[in-house]
Amino acid sequence: MLKSLYLKNFVLIDETNLDFQIGLSVFTGETGAGKSILIDAIGLLCGERLTTDYIRKSADKMIVEGAFEITSQHGRKILEANGFGDEDVTVLSRELTLDGKSVNRCNGRIIPVSFLKELGSVVIDIHSQHDTQYLLNVKTHRTLLDQFGFHQASLSATAETYNNYDRLQSEFDDLSLSSLNPEDLGFLRYQIDEIQNADLKIGEDDDLENRQRAMMAVEKISMRLNAAVDLLDGEGRILEKYHEVQKQIEGIKEMEDIQSIAKEFDEIYFALNDKSEALKEAFNRLYFDENELNLIQERLFFIAKLKRKYGRRIIDILQRKEEFEAKVQRIENRAEVLDRLQAQIDKAYDEFMRQASLLHEARTTDAARLESEIKKQLVSLSLPHAEFKIVISSANPSTHGIDNVEFLISMNKGEDMKPLIKVASGGELSRLMLGLKVIFSGLQGIETVIFDEIDAGVSGRVASAIGIKMHELAHDAQVFAVTHLGQVAACADTHYLVVKKSDAERTHTYIHQLDDAGRIDALASIANGTLSETALTAAKELLEHHRSKLVKP
């Protein structure tokens, strides 16, 4: 459940911190006061897209932070998988600056928005009147029935057997329709021979590349040493010129200082000669076989050519060879292979049909149970004459089995059963969806359910039924409802009033938790727009009347 919500510089809100309880919480206020601001904020904590439109004018950053107590199995698994399993309270936050930079956190640790979406999808269900449209999609009907009947294991087994059958059938069709001529078969054999004759070894390319690098390093060292020795000791090189200089100045006997220089030149010459010999010795120690390097490079070039043709790695090339061999074998023994495949297909299809039939039987049984449950919900939502039917018809085999599932409904006595899209109005769909929420909330493990004005366009009597049903749903989940109807607000455990006020410079939105006196004032304002004695008396009676009807958990 959502324990608290902190907002700063969010749309028209400067700063607020709201604490929430279990049960049904309603939010009322004048049109345009900003009741849906809260829904937007919670949606952001579920991974909805951030935009700078959410930042309050003149502010440079906005913050949305929610503290959650997550107890559902699905939610705990997601937390534990991401390293958050030890905390009792999970704090999710999002910050956005005017330059578009945002940061998301869970318990202070930066997280991707994908984590918020994954967690939000299993712990919070935000529902508006528009969202009832997904009920009109027939594909969702089968999904809802399977959720109600806990058919996941049977669905998985059915999908697995169908995929096996479909794979074998595709293989059979490919072989049956293949029309390889002798040239194609010859090319397959050529490819097999090319790979076979290459005598490839897994890891061979890595070994050759390492050896090539080592030998090329030796080659570079050898070239540099050879060049250095040649500079020192070759014809016309440094040692020769040094020796010539030493001989010239050694002949100058008349100048003692020149004789001293000649002696130094003599020492330098012998030192350079020693270094030259040391370099020669180092050069002779190097081993480099140019022929071996050429062979390595040729082999690597050949392997690279095979990789371009058959796969990026040697293991891929060898696997392609196995595929070619299997294809040749299938072609050469087509009749035999087709017979074997057909036998496998028949067996796989029988297994699929066995699993699909079990799933069909389960759906048929659970459809009757779901029909009964939905009928009860419709009666309690002021649709006493509505009839609901789940039709299961044959479908082409698929991973979903052999069934189509469609919900049919009749809203009035004596009318034919028809698809939802042809019968139900927006208000009727909202009530049907609310009934489904009551049935499915416990099954899905949703901890917080949010309704955003799904009661729009309904009468007072129906509004009372919707409010009572929301309160019933709040026995299993925390429920928030944005409403403009007093009958719904009167069913709340906690009532919040959203108020918009303007001063000389700007507009502010405030959210107040109401006590009983405040609730009576709010209900009177919703009903009559005034706080007259008559309106207040009627509001008090409305509150007491609905409290007497509510069933406590």
RODO-2510 file (C-alpha; in nm, 4 decimals, decimal comma):
residues 553
     n   res          X          Y          Z
     1     m     0,0000     0,0000     0,0000
     2     l     0,0970     0,3646    -0,0439
     3     k     0,1752     0,4988     0,3045
     4     s     0,2691     0,8553     0,2157
     5     l     0,3190     1,0890    -0,0781
     6     y     0,5506     1,3916    -0,0836
     7     l     0,5245     1,6531    -0,3595
     8     k     0,7393     1,9613    -0,4114
     9     n     0,6985     2,2171    -0,6907
    10     f     0,4563     1,9811    -0,8634
    11     v     0,2138     2,1565    -1,1027
    12     l     0,0158     2,3914    -0,8708
    13     i     0,1442     2,2415    -0,5450
    14     d     0,4292     2,4204    -0,3659
    15     e     0,4945     2,1442    -0,1146
    16     t     0,2783     1,8860     0,0588
    17     n     0,3173     1,5612     0,2494
    18     l     0,0160     1,3285     0,2641
    19     d    -0,0251     1,0206     0,4833
    20     f    -0,2615     0,7457     0,3704
    21     q    -0,4388     0,4602     0,5441
    22     i    -0,5848     0,1308     0,4327
    23     g    -0,9447     0,1308     0,3131
    24     l    -1,1202     0,3651     0,0699
    25     s    -0,9817     0,7183     0,0330
    26     v    -1,1715     0,9681    -0,1837
    27     f    -1,0587     1,2996    -0,3290
    28     t    -1,3168     1,5667    -0,4043
    29     g    -1,3011     1,9304    -0,5050
    30     e    -1,4255     2,1808    -0,7551
    31     t    -1,3629     2,1193    -1,1238
    32     g    -1,0126     2,2411    -1,2054
    33     a    -0,8932     2,2263    -0,8458
    34     g    -0,6354     1,9625    -0,9360
    35     k    -0,7817     1,6365    -0,8078
    36     s    -0,6060     1,4417    -1,0826
    37     i    -0,2690     1,5891    -0,9833
    38     l    -0,2397     1,3115    -0,7256
    39     i    -0,3138     1,0463    -0,9865
    40     d    -0,0471     1,1964    -1,2127
    41     a     0,2068     1,1932    -0,9288
    42     i     0,1396     0,8292    -0,8423
    43     g     0,1554     0,7454    -1,2125
    44     l     0,5051     0,8944    -1,2272
    45     l     0,6121     0,6645    -0,9440
    46     c     0,4873     0,3785    -1,1632
    47     g     0,7183     0,4835    -1,4475
    48     e     0,4984     0,7207    -1,6459
    49     r     0,6846     0,9693    -1,8672
    50     l     0,8283     1,2797    -1,7021
    51     t     0,7916     1,6192    -1,8698
    52     t     0,8916     1,9671    -1,7561
    53     d     0,5203     2,0597    -1,7631
    54     y     0,5029     1,9047    -1,4161
    55     i     0,7485     2,1606    -1,2730
    56     r     0,5775     2,4499    -1,0965
    57     k     0,6241     2,7861    -1,2623
    58     s     0,9299     2,9776    -1,1293
    59     a     1,0741     2,6558    -0,9759
    60     d     1,3841     2,4868    -1,1161
    61     k     1,3129     2,1334    -0,9918
    62     m     1,0192     1,9150    -0,8897
    63     i     1,0161     1,6110    -0,6589
    64     v     0,7665     1,3256    -0,6273
    65     e     0,8279     1,0713    -0,3511
    66     g     0,6132     0,7841    -0,2285
    67     a     0,6630     0,5467     0,0638
    68     f     0,5173     0,2013     0,0007
    69     e     0,4634    -0,1020     0,2194
    70     i     0,4825    -0,3837    -0,0340
    71     t     0,3671    -0,7242     0,0864
    72     s     0,2418    -0,8994    -0,2286
    73     q     0,4393    -1,1969    -0,3559
    74     h     0,4924    -1,0428    -0,7007
    75     g     0,6101    -0,7124    -0,5555
    76     r     0,8486    -0,8739    -0,3064
    77     k     1,0028    -1,0873    -0,5809
    78     i     1,0780    -0,7798    -0,7917
    79     l     1,2291    -0,5983    -0,4936
    80     e     1,4451    -0,8959    -0,3948
    81     a     1,5607    -0,9512    -0,7530
    82     n     1,6915    -0,5934    -0,7539
    83     g     1,8550    -0,6027    -0,4112
    84     f     1,5807    -0,4309    -0,2090
    85     g     1,4365    -0,7284    -0,0218
    86     d     1,5384    -0,6331     0,3342
    87     e     1,3441    -0,3078     0,3813
    88     d     0,9939    -0,2943     0,5333
    89     v     0,9193     0,0365     0,3590
    90     t     1,0123     0,1041    -0,0025
    91     v     1,0646     0,4721    -0,0885
    92     l     1,0404     0,5562    -0,4580
    93     s     1,1264     0,9050    -0,5807
    94     r     1,1632     1,0969    -0,9041
    95     e     1,3247     1,4354    -0,9554
    96     l     1,3196     1,6498    -1,2699
    97     t     1,4959     1,9781    -1,3452
    98     l     1,4027     2,2418    -1,6015
    99     d     1,6832     2,1324    -1,8328
   100     g     1,5143     1,7914    -1,8616
   101     k     1,7574     1,5993    -1,6412
   102     s     1,5912     1,3440    -1,4156
   103     v     1,6901     1,0903    -1,1524
   104     n     1,4911     0,7972    -1,0142
   105     r     1,5632     0,6376    -0,6771
   106     c     1,4524     0,3437    -0,4685
   107     n     1,5535     0,3745    -0,1030
   108     g     1,8151     0,6288    -0,2055
   109     r     1,9725     0,4147    -0,4774
   110     i     1,9532     0,5302    -0,8389
   111     i     1,7357     0,3022    -1,0520
   112     p     1,6187     0,2897    -1,4157
   113     v     1,2620     0,3866    -1,5042
   114     s     1,2082     0,0267    -1,6223
   115     f     1,2283    -0,0829    -1,2564
   116     l     0,9508     0,1614    -1,1645
   117     k     0,7356     0,0300    -1,4483
   118     e     0,7911    -0,3329    -1,3511
   119     l     0,7187    -0,2753    -0,9831
   120     g     0,4285    -0,0386    -1,0457
   121     s     0,2573    -0,2840    -1,2796
   122     v     0,2166    -0,5432    -1,0024
   123     v     0,1391    -0,3259    -0,6983
   124     i    -0,0699    -0,0343    -0,8350
   125     d    -0,3638    -0,0365    -1,0753
   126     i    -0,4622     0,3100    -1,2015
   127     h    -0,8019     0,3022    -1,3680
   128     s    -0,9933     0,5760    -1,5475
   129     q    -1,3223     0,5605    -1,7344
   130     h    -1,1239     0,5437    -2,0580
   131     d    -0,9458     0,2290    -1,9389
   132     t    -1,2720     0,0333    -1,9476
   133     q    -1,2277     0,0252    -2,3234
   134     y    -0,9864    -0,2634    -2,2890
   135     l    -1,2866    -0,4751    -2,1894
   136     l    -1,4157    -0,4271    -2,5432
   137     n    -1,1113    -0,6087    -2,6824
   138     v    -1,2146    -0,9735    -2,7162
   139     k    -0,8517    -1,0855    -2,6767
   140     t    -0,8573    -0,9727    -2,3128
   141     h    -1,1566    -1,1946    -2,2329
   142     r    -0,9581    -1,5169    -2,2621
   143     t    -0,6809    -1,3646    -2,0513
   144     l    -0,9257    -1,2660    -1,7769
   145     l    -1,0843    -1,6119    -1,7715
   146     d    -0,7415    -1,7766    -1,7480
   147     q    -0,6428    -1,5449    -1,4618
   148     f    -0,9642    -1,6259    -1,2772
   149     g    -0,9116    -2,0006    -1,3180
   150     f    -0,5373    -1,9974    -1,2389
   151     h    -0,4676    -2,1661    -1,5730
   152     q    -0,1034    -2,0576    -1,6008
   153     a     0,0460    -2,4057    -1,5606
   154     s    -0,1967    -2,5535    -1,8133
   155     l    -0,1335    -2,2616    -2,0495
   156     s     0,2429    -2,3161    -2,0292
   157     a     0,2082    -2,6881    -2,1018
   158     t    -0,0255    -2,6155    -2,3935
   159     a     0,2094    -2,3544    -2,5392
   160     e     0,5104    -2,5856    -2,5042
   161     t     0,3376    -2,8750    -2,6834
   162     y     0,2045    -2,6449    -2,9556
   163     n     0,5483    -2,4953    -3,0218
   164     n     0,6936    -2,8465    -3,0546
   165     y     0,4168    -2,9472    -3,2970
   166     d     0,4539    -2,6241    -3,4963
   167     r     0,8322    -2,6651    -3,5231
   168     l     0,7999    -3,0199    -3,6577
   169     q     0,5267    -2,9154    -3,9005
   170     s     0,7409    -2,6309    -4,0342
   171     e     1,0329    -2,8683    -4,0804
   172     f     0,8054    -3,1112    -4,2667
   173     d     0,6676    -2,8349    -4,4898
   174     d     1,0133    -2,7012    -4,5715
   175     l     1,1347    -3,0444    -4,6768
   176     s     0,8171    -3,1237    -4,8697
   177     l     0,8303    -2,7992    -5,0643
   178     s     1,2049    -2,7968    -5,1234
   179     s     1,2986    -2,8408    -5,4873
   180     l     1,6757    -2,8624    -5,4893
   181     n     1,8252    -2,9634    -5,8218
   182     p     2,1492    -3,1641    -5,8592
   183     e     2,3500    -2,8412    -5,8792
   184     d     2,2113    -2,7255    -5,5424
   185     l     2,2921    -3,0605    -5,3851
   186     g     2,6404    -3,0424    -5,5335
   187     f     2,6935    -2,6978    -5,3855
   188     l     2,5900    -2,8236    -5,0414
   189     r     2,8458    -3,1034    -5,0703
   190     y     3,1098    -2,8519    -5,1853
   191     q     3,0444    -2,6427    -4,8727
   192     i     3,0679    -2,9502    -4,6509
   193     d     3,3979    -3,0517    -4,8135
   194     e     3,5381    -2,7010    -4,7856
   195     i     3,4749    -2,6916    -4,4113
   196     q     3,5826    -3,0541    -4,3639
   197     n     3,9108    -3,0039    -4,5497
   198     a     3,9834    -2,6896    -4,3506
   199     d     4,0323    -2,9155    -4,0460
   200     l     3,9273    -2,6372    -3,8110
   201     k     3,9843    -2,6622    -3,4391
   202     i     3,7855    -2,4591    -3,1871
   203     g     4,0155    -2,1907    -3,0458
   204     e     4,2645    -2,2317    -3,3305
   205     d     4,2158    -1,8748    -3,4539
   206     d     4,2858    -1,7271    -3,1096
   207     d     4,6039    -1,9342    -3,0762
   208     l     4,7272    -1,8321    -3,4224
   209     e     4,6599    -1,4641    -3,3558
   210     n     4,8574    -1,4808    -3,0311
   211     r     5,1500    -1,6475    -3,2081
   212     q     5,1356    -1,3925    -3,4895
   213     r     5,1501    -1,1030    -3,2428
   214     a     5,4487    -1,2577    -3,0650
   215     m     5,6401    -1,3220    -3,3892
   216     m     5,5621    -0,9781    -3,5286
   217     a     5,6968    -0,8301    -3,2066
   218     v     6,0189    -1,0310    -3,2564
   219     e     6,0387    -0,9063    -3,6128
   220     k     6,0123    -0,5437    -3,5023
   221     i     6,2802    -0,5902    -3,2330
   222     s     6,5062    -0,7684    -3,4818
   223     m     6,4720    -0,4898    -3,7361
   224     r     6,5565    -0,2223    -3,4801
   225     l     6,8584    -0,4118    -3,3397
   226     n     6,9892    -0,4786    -3,6881
   227     a     6,9526    -0,1121    -3,7806
   228     a     7,1328    -0,0027    -3,4629
   229     v     7,4261    -0,2412    -3,5231
   230     d     7,4461    -0,1284    -3,8853
   231     l     7,4606     0,2366    -3,7799
   232     l     7,7392     0,1640    -3,5348
   233     d     7,9519    -0,0871    -3,7218
   234     g     7,8653    -0,0841    -4,0864
   235     e     8,0649     0,0736    -4,3652
   236     g     8,0840     0,4495    -4,3221
   237     r     7,9107     0,4206    -3,9873
   238     i     7,9616     0,5760    -3,6447
   239     l     8,2490     0,3541    -3,5195
   240     e     8,4428     0,3992    -3,8408
   241     k     8,4091     0,7796    -3,8248
   242     y     8,4993     0,7830    -3,4551
   243     h     8,8125     0,5801    -3,5270
   244     e     8,9115     0,8205    -3,8055
   245     v     8,8688     1,1236    -3,5757
   246     q     9,0761     0,9528    -3,3054
   247     k     9,3634     0,8815    -3,5490
   248     q     9,3711     1,2413    -3,6764
   249     i     9,3950     1,4107    -3,3405
   250     e     9,6307     1,1455    -3,2010
   251     g     9,8930     1,2646    -3,4530
   252     i     9,8970     1,6122    -3,3010
   253     k    10,1906     1,5721    -3,0601
   254     e    10,2610     1,9406    -3,0120
   255     m     9,9509     2,0221    -2,8025
   256     e     9,9059     1,8498    -2,4678
   257     d     9,5396     1,9459    -2,4391
   258     i     9,4671     1,7856    -2,7789
   259     q     9,6402     1,4679    -2,6638
   260     s     9,4014     1,4616    -2,3672
   261     i     9,1043     1,4876    -2,6048
   262     a     9,2534     1,2120    -2,8220
   263     k     9,2677     0,9853    -2,5180
   264     e     8,8997     1,0525    -2,4420
   265     f     8,8066     0,9743    -2,8035
   266     d     8,9973     0,6486    -2,7736
   267     e     8,7953     0,5540    -2,4625
   268     i     8,4652     0,6463    -2,6324
   269     y     8,5554     0,4417    -2,9393
   270     f     8,6253     0,1270    -2,7374
   271     a     8,3075     0,1797    -2,5276
   272     l     8,0962     0,2111    -2,8449
   273     n     8,2641    -0,0943    -2,9879
   274     d     8,1727    -0,2913    -2,6723
   275     k     7,8093    -0,1753    -2,6999
   276     s     7,8012    -0,2719    -3,0661
   277     e     7,9158    -0,6225    -2,9798
   278     a     7,6517    -0,6445    -2,7052
   279     l     7,3806    -0,5453    -2,9550
   280     k     7,5068    -0,8058    -3,2023
   281     e     7,4893    -1,0700    -2,9314
   282     a     7,1305    -0,9689    -2,8453
   283     f     7,0360    -0,9826    -3,2131
   284     n     7,1803    -1,3321    -3,2480
   285     r     6,9723    -1,4514    -2,9517
   286     l     6,6475    -1,3590    -3,1264
   287     y     6,4592    -1,6345    -3,3072
   288     f     6,2412    -1,5412    -3,5992
   289     d     6,1221    -1,7735    -3,8742
   290     e     5,9729    -1,5667    -4,1539
   291     n     5,8371    -1,8776    -4,3262
   292     e     5,6470    -1,9765    -4,0109
   293     l     5,4960    -1,6275    -3,9851
   294     n     5,3852    -1,6455    -4,3482
   295     l     5,2161    -1,9804    -4,2836
   296     i     5,0354    -1,8416    -3,9788
   297     q     4,9134    -1,5380    -4,1719
   298     e     4,7948    -1,7520    -4,4616
   299     r     4,6006    -1,9759    -4,2219
   300     l     4,4382    -1,6782    -4,0513
   301     f     4,3431    -1,5307    -4,3884
   302     f     4,1844    -1,8626    -4,4885
   303     i     3,9907    -1,8878    -4,1604
   304     a     3,8699    -1,5286    -4,2035
   305     k     3,7379    -1,6181    -4,5496
   306     l     3,5439    -1,9120    -4,4026
   307     k     3,4040    -1,6870    -4,1295
   308     r     3,2729    -1,4437    -4,3894
   309     k     3,0940    -1,7308    -4,5611
   310     y     2,9688    -1,9443    -4,2733
   311     g     2,9776    -1,7646    -3,9384
   312     r     3,1640    -1,5294    -3,7074
   313     r     3,3238    -1,8032    -3,4969
   314     i     3,4817    -2,1393    -3,5730
   315     i     3,2078    -2,3099    -3,3699
   316     d     2,9503    -2,1392    -3,5945
   317     i     3,1276    -2,2702    -3,9043
   318     l     3,1296    -2,6243    -3,7690
   319     q     2,7598    -2,5970    -3,6812
   320     r     2,6832    -2,4832    -4,0356
   321     k     2,8618    -2,7929    -4,1623
   322     e     2,6352    -3,0081    -3,9453
   323     e     2,3323    -2,8228    -4,0831
   324     f     2,4486    -2,8802    -4,4406
   325     e     2,5055    -3,2497    -4,3695
   326     a     2,1609    -3,2845    -4,2135
   327     k     2,0060    -3,1085    -4,5112
   328     v     2,1841    -3,3356    -4,7572
   329     q     2,0743    -3,6383    -4,5592
   330     r     1,7139    -3,5180    -4,5562
   331     i     1,7195    -3,4590    -4,9301
   332     e     1,8861    -3,7883    -5,0116
   333     n     1,6493    -3,9732    -4,7794
   334     r     1,3504    -3,7438    -4,8248
   335     a     1,0800    -4,0087    -4,8230
   336     e     1,2218    -4,1779    -4,5157
   337     v     1,2714    -3,8472    -4,3329
   338     l     0,9202    -3,7286    -4,4226
   339     d     0,7704    -4,0491    -4,2868
   340     r     0,9666    -4,0106    -3,9649
   341     l     0,8683    -3,6438    -3,9328
   342     q     0,5025    -3,7238    -3,9946
   343     a     0,5074    -3,9782    -3,7145
   344     q     0,6639    -3,7188    -3,4840
   345     i     0,4062    -3,4596    -3,5933
   346     d     0,1162    -3,6941    -3,5203
   347     k     0,2544    -3,7690    -3,1762
   348     a     0,3204    -3,3999    -3,1035
   349     y    -0,0287    -3,3011    -3,2209
   350     d    -0,1902    -3,5660    -3,0021
   351     e     0,0037    -3,4372    -2,7025
   352     f    -0,0946    -3,0785    -2,7848
   353     m    -0,4620    -3,1742    -2,8171
   354     r    -0,4457    -3,3579    -2,4865
   355     q    -0,3120    -3,0484    -2,3107
   356     a    -0,5454    -2,8135    -2,5007
   357     s    -0,8462    -3,0301    -2,4134
   358     l    -0,7554    -3,0193    -2,0449
   359     l    -0,7298    -2,6409    -2,0722
   360     h    -1,0649    -2,6270    -2,2547
   361     e    -1,2336    -2,8299    -1,9808
   362     a    -1,0886    -2,6029    -1,7132
   363     r    -1,2031    -2,2929    -1,9013
   364     t    -1,5544    -2,4333    -1,9398
   365     t    -1,5807    -2,5082    -1,5692
   366     d    -1,4359    -2,1758    -1,4596
   367     a    -1,6453    -1,9798    -1,7111
   368     a    -1,9585    -2,0909    -1,5267
   369     r    -1,8068    -1,9836    -1,1940
   370     l    -1,6982    -1,6456    -1,3321
   371     e    -2,0426    -1,5867    -1,4861
   372     s    -2,2006    -1,6427    -1,1452
   373     e    -1,9537    -1,4116    -0,9694
   374     i    -1,9992    -1,1330    -1,2253
   375     k    -2,3784    -1,1651    -1,2065
   376     k    -2,3603    -1,1077    -0,8297
   377     q    -2,1450    -0,8000    -0,8830
   378     l    -2,3802    -0,6564    -1,1472
   379     v    -2,6810    -0,6947    -0,9185
   380     s    -2,5005    -0,5130    -0,6383
   381     l    -2,4056    -0,2361    -0,8845
   382     s    -2,7688    -0,1561    -0,9685
   383     l    -2,7831    -0,3718    -1,2811
   384     p    -3,0358    -0,6274    -1,1511
   385     h    -3,1641    -0,7305    -1,4926
   386     a    -2,8247    -0,7652    -1,6570
   387     e    -2,7276    -1,1083    -1,7821
   388     f    -2,3675    -1,2087    -1,8433
   389     k    -2,2466    -1,5007    -2,0521
   390     i    -1,9012    -1,6326    -2,1404
   391     v    -1,9008    -1,8021    -2,4800
   392     i    -1,6198    -2,0464    -2,5553
   393     s    -1,5898    -2,1352    -2,9237
   394     s    -1,3438    -2,3310    -3,1335
   395     a    -1,0293    -2,1569    -3,2523
   396     n    -0,7399    -2,2582    -3,4704
   397     p    -0,4700    -2,4332    -3,2666
   398     s    -0,2230    -2,1899    -3,1130
   399     t    -0,0115    -2,1414    -2,8049
   400     h    -0,3356    -2,0344    -2,6313
   401     g    -0,5036    -2,3679    -2,7029
   402     i    -0,8134    -2,4304    -2,9128
   403     d    -1,0541    -2,1758    -2,7646
   404     n    -1,1866    -1,8322    -2,8420
   405     v    -1,3441    -1,6629    -2,5401
   406     e    -1,5922    -1,3759    -2,5591
   407     f    -1,7978    -1,1956    -2,2965
   408     l    -2,1628    -1,1318    -2,3904
   409     i    -2,4040    -0,9179    -2,1941
   410     s    -2,7672    -0,8107    -2,1887
   411     m    -2,8372    -0,5004    -1,9822
   412     n    -3,2156    -0,5235    -1,9827
   413     k    -3,4682    -0,7986    -1,9303
   414     g    -3,5746    -0,9728    -2,2495
   415     e    -3,2860    -0,8455    -2,4658
   416     d    -3,0566    -1,0784    -2,6578
   417     m    -2,7025    -1,1401    -2,5383
   418     k    -2,4624    -0,9282    -2,7430
   419     p    -2,0906    -0,8399    -2,7434
   420     l    -1,9967    -0,5668    -2,4956
   421     i    -1,9082    -0,3188    -2,7688
   422     k    -2,2643    -0,3342    -2,9051
   423     v    -2,4494    -0,3038    -2,5764
   424     a    -2,2729    -0,1377    -2,2853
   425     s    -2,2525     0,2372    -2,2310
   426     g    -1,9539     0,4026    -2,0664
   427     g    -2,1210     0,4029    -1,7244
   428     e    -2,2274     0,0411    -1,7588
   429     l    -1,8788    -0,0630    -1,8649
   430     s    -1,7369     0,1197    -1,5632
   431     r    -1,9630    -0,0788    -1,3319
   432     l    -1,8735    -0,4051    -1,5043
   433     m    -1,5052    -0,3182    -1,4707
   434     l    -1,5530    -0,2320    -1,1036
   435     g    -1,7177    -0,5694    -1,0465
   436     l    -1,4252    -0,7400    -1,2178
   437     k    -1,1820    -0,5443    -0,9978
   438     v    -1,3542    -0,6842    -0,6894
   439     i    -1,3277    -1,0378    -0,8286
   440     f    -0,9709    -1,0118    -0,9546
   441     s    -0,7973    -0,7816    -0,7051
   442     g    -0,7105    -1,0629    -0,4671
   443     l    -0,6038    -1,2930    -0,7495
   444     q    -0,3654    -1,0417    -0,9056
   445     g    -0,2015    -0,9287    -0,5803
   446     i    -0,2619    -0,5600    -0,6579
   447     e    -0,2133    -0,3616    -0,3360
   448     t    -0,3438    -0,0199    -0,4424
   449     v    -0,6314     0,0400    -0,6858
   450     i    -0,6952     0,3940    -0,8104
   451     f    -1,0167     0,5074    -0,9810
   452     d    -1,0122     0,8401    -1,1631
   453     e    -1,3740     0,9598    -1,2033
   454     i    -1,5079     0,6293    -1,3337
   455     d    -1,8459     0,7336    -1,1895
   456     a    -1,8913     1,0164    -1,4399
   457     g    -2,2368     1,0276    -1,5928
   458     v    -2,4174     0,7958    -1,3502
   459     s    -2,7251     0,8630    -1,1384
   460     g    -2,7305     0,9075    -0,7624
   461     r    -2,8634     0,5571    -0,6981
   462     v    -2,5955     0,4041    -0,9175
   463     a    -2,3324     0,6271    -0,7569
   464     s    -2,4281     0,4849    -0,4169
   465     a    -2,3861     0,1327    -0,5515
   466     i    -2,0452     0,2244    -0,6966
   467     g    -1,9303     0,3772    -0,3678
   468     i    -2,0409     0,0726    -0,1688
   469     k    -1,8653    -0,1560    -0,4195
   470     m    -1,5437     0,0475    -0,3945
   471     h    -1,5610     0,0122    -0,0177
   472     e    -1,6042    -0,3629    -0,0600
   473     l    -1,2985    -0,3707    -0,2858
   474     a    -1,1062    -0,1834    -0,0148
   475     h    -1,1389    -0,4910     0,2081
   476     d    -0,8703    -0,6564    -0,0087
   477     a    -0,6739    -0,3566    -0,1382
   478     q    -0,6075     0,0079    -0,0637
   479     v    -0,8455     0,2069    -0,2864
   480     f    -0,8198     0,5709    -0,3996
   481     a    -1,1080     0,7342    -0,5858
   482     v    -1,1264     1,0756    -0,7486
   483     t    -1,4974     1,1582    -0,7614
   484     h    -1,7415     1,4437    -0,8056
   485     l    -2,0367     1,2528    -0,6571
   486     g    -2,1374     1,2848    -0,2942
   487     q    -2,2802     0,9324    -0,2837
   488     v    -1,9348     0,7880    -0,3614
   489     a    -1,7558     1,0265    -0,1245
   490     a    -1,9925     0,9299     0,1577
   491     c    -1,8648     0,5703     0,1398
   492     a    -1,5036     0,6662     0,2106
   493     d    -1,3002     0,5715     0,5139
   494     t    -1,0884     0,8827     0,4552
   495     h    -1,1955     1,1973     0,2688
   496     y    -0,9500     1,4479     0,1172
   497     l    -1,0565     1,7868    -0,0162
   498     v    -0,8557     1,9391    -0,3009
   499     v    -0,8755     2,3195    -0,2985
   500     k    -0,7411     2,5736    -0,5457
   501     k    -0,6752     2,9275    -0,4215
   502     s    -0,5262     3,2324    -0,5898
   503     d    -0,3455     3,5242    -0,4312
   504     a    -0,2188     3,8412    -0,5927
   505     e     0,0643     3,6632    -0,7712
   506     r    -0,0178     3,2993    -0,8345
   507     t    -0,2456     2,9985    -0,7895
   508     h    -0,1970     2,7273    -0,5275
   509     t    -0,3493     2,3811    -0,4818
   510     y    -0,3899     2,2458    -0,1289
   511     i    -0,5022     1,8998    -0,0125
   512     h    -0,6712     1,8638     0,3268
   513     q    -0,7748     1,5505     0,5135
   514     l    -1,1250     1,6138     0,6479
   515     d    -1,2772     1,5274     0,9830
   516     d    -1,6493     1,4474     1,0110
   517     a    -1,7502     1,8131     1,0192
   518     g    -1,5345     1,8859     0,7187
   519     r    -1,6826     1,5887     0,5329
   520     i    -2,0352     1,7140     0,5943
   521     d    -1,9378     2,0583     0,4612
   522     a    -1,7758     1,8996     0,1533
   523     l    -2,0773     1,6761     0,0830
   524     a    -2,3121     1,9740     0,1166
   525     s    -2,0979     2,1735    -0,1241
   526     i    -2,0946     1,8868    -0,3761
   527     a    -2,4730     1,8520    -0,3629
   528     n    -2,5850     2,2155    -0,3506
   529     g    -2,2832     2,4394    -0,3824
   530     t    -2,3843     2,6040    -0,0542
   531     l    -2,3506     2,5425     0,3177
   532     s    -2,7089     2,6218     0,4094
   533     e    -2,8649     2,4503     0,7077
   534     t    -3,0785     2,2391     0,4748
   535     a    -2,7762     2,1347     0,2676
   536     l    -2,5737     2,0487     0,5786
   537     t    -2,8584     1,8423     0,7228
   538     a    -2,8931     1,6511     0,3952
   539     a    -2,5174     1,5940     0,3809
   540     k    -2,5117     1,4600     0,7369
   541     e    -2,7986     1,2236     0,6564
   542     l    -2,6194     1,1098     0,3375
   543     l    -2,3039     1,0302     0,5331
   544     e    -2,4902     0,8437     0,8070
   545     h    -2,7037     0,6569     0,5533
   546     h    -2,4032     0,5236     0,3633
   547     r    -2,2119     0,4400     0,6791
   548     s    -2,5013     0,2196     0,7842
   549     k    -2,4865     0,0349     0,4529
   550     l    -2,1128    -0,0290     0,4464
   551     v    -1,9887    -0,3740     0,5355
   552     k    -1,6857    -0,3644     0,7619
   553     p    -1,3944    -0,5968     0,6759
***
